């Protein structure tokens, strides 16, 4: 049994949003709640950092790729727990900022060359 305590709250969401989350979650092997949490995380990162949603999505994928090994056969719960831990400690936001800065530095020379 896990020592991690989870706190949950219930909210009412439009049925159409829940259906959209259900459809988006299936190919990603997420739960409906996990899909809505993912969308909320993307939105929060975009809002707090000024990134586009695509940039935030790429930064999350890069963070995940850097912090997992191909030999790992983690469960979805374990992956989600790592993601949430990174988010709560600020490591995910820092990874997003680092990725954006690196991409901006790479793009800067090409902007001046044009």
N, C-alpha and C positions, 0 to 999 in steps of 0.2 A: 504494500500500500504506500502511496506517495505521501511525503511530508509537506508537500506544497498545498497551501490552502487557497482555494479559489473562491472569489466572491462574485456572485452573479446578480443581475437585476433584470427584471422583465420590462420590455417596452412594446408598445403597439406599433406595428409597421404596416404600411399599405400592403394588401395581398399581392398586388402587382410587383412590388419591390421584392417581396419574399420569393415569388415565382421566378423573377429575373435572377435572383441570387441562387436559387435551386438549379437553374439551367446553367449558369456560369460555374457553379461549384462542381458539378459532375465531372467534366473533363479534367479538372484540376485536382480531383480527389479530395475536395474539401467538404466539410459540412456546410449547411446553409449558414449557420452562425459564423463559421470560420470564413466563409466568403464575405459576409457583411463586415466582419472584423478586418479582413484584408482590404476591402474597399475603404473602410474608415481610416486604416493606416495610410493608404495611398493618399487619401484626401488630406489627412493631417500633415503628412510629410510635405505635400505640395503647398499647403497653406503656410506651414512654419518656415519653409526654406525658399519659397518662391519658385520651386521647380515645376515643370510641367508634370502631368501624371505619367507620361511616357518616361521622363527622366527618373522619376521616383521609382517606377516599375523596374527600370534597368538597374538602378542602384540596389534595390532589394535583391534582384536576381544575382548581381555581382557579389553582394554580401553573402548570400546563401552559397554561391559557388566557392567562395574563398574559405568558408567555414564548414565545409563538408568534404569528405573524401569519397571518391567513387566506390570504394569498397564498403562504405557504410550502407547498412540496410535498415535505416531508421524507420520507425513507425511514423505515421502522420502526427500522432500526439507528441512524439519526441521532437519532430521538426518544428511543430507549432510552439512547443515549450521553449525551444532554443530561440525562435524568432521573437516570442514575447519577452524573454529575458533580455535579449539584445535591445529590444525596443524600450523596455523599462529602465535599463541602465544607461541609455543614451548611445550605446555602441552603434546601433542601426542608424540613428540620425548622423553620427559622426562619419560613418561609412558613406552615407548619402552625400554629405558635404565634401568628403575627400574625392569621391567619384566625380562630382560636378566640377570641383576645382581642377582635377586632372583633365577632364574633358574640355574645359574652357581653355586650359593652357595648350592642349593639343590643337584646338581650333583657332587659337589666336594667330599663329603664323600664317595659316591659310587665308585668314581674313585680310591680312596685310598684303599678301601676295596678289590678291585680286585687283 
